[in-house]
Amino acid sequence: MHFEIYPTIASATSSASKRATSQLALPQATCAEVYATSGYTGSAANLAAVSLATDMVFADGATLETPSVTGSVSVGYESALTVGVVV
């Protein structure tokens, strides 16, 4: 999941004012729980073929891009990540 940082909500209407772009790496165990439910056969196969350590984007380390995740398939998930931005 990609995200962008803007200095204000009003300035988020133009990519010219963005301060940073990054992405989240969801924990493999959480993805596996979701993909074990019906409707995710293709996603489960893709997940089995790659890990964060072997993914071309996250292979250099995903520690700073991996949020904490709470919840479950039955009640839903919530994630949190503090992102430092130098302006």
N, C-alpha and C positions, 0 to 999 in steps of 0.2 A: 504494500500500500504506500503510495507516494504522498508527500505533503509538502506544502510551501509555506514559508514564513513571510508575512508582510508587516510593515510598521504600524498600519492601522487597518481597520475593516474597510474604510472608504477606499484605501489605495489597493485593495485586493482585486479590483476590477481590471487591473493592467499588470501583466507579467513584468513590465519594465521596472516596477517598484519592489519586486520580491527581493528579500534579503538572503534567503537560503532555500534549498530544495533538498529533501532527504527521503528516506523510506523506512518503513517498519519491517522487521523480520519477525514474524509470529513464531512462537515456540513450536518445535516439531511435534511435541506431545499433544499440544492443543489442536494442531492441524490434523493429526492422526485421529483424535477423538471425533472431530467433526466429519472427517472423510469416511469414518466407519459407519456413518448413517446412510440411509438410502439416498440415491441421487448423486453420489460423488465417486462413482466407480473410476472414471477417468482421472479425477484429481488424486485419488488414493494411489493409483498406479504411478502418476507423475511424482508424488511425494516419496514413494518407495525408491525411486530412481535417483534422488538427489537429497543432499543434506545441506545445512547452512555452511558446513565446512567445505563442501565441494561445489556449491553454487558459485557461478562466475561473478556475481555481484557481491555476495557476502563472504567469499572465501578469505578475504583479508581480515575478517573479524566482524561479527555482528553484535558484539556486546553492547555498544552504545546505541544500537538501533532495535534492540529487542525489549519490548515492554513487559511489565509484569502482567499476568493474566489471571483473573479469577472467574469462577462460574463453572458452568457445565453445559452440555448439549441441551439438557432439558429446561434449564432456566435462562440460558443465554450467557454470553461472556462480556466481561468488562476488562479493558486494558488501560494501563497508565504508563507513561514514559515522560520523564523530565528531559527536555531538550535544551541544551545551552546554545545560545546564538550570540556571536560576537558581532557587534555593529560598528 
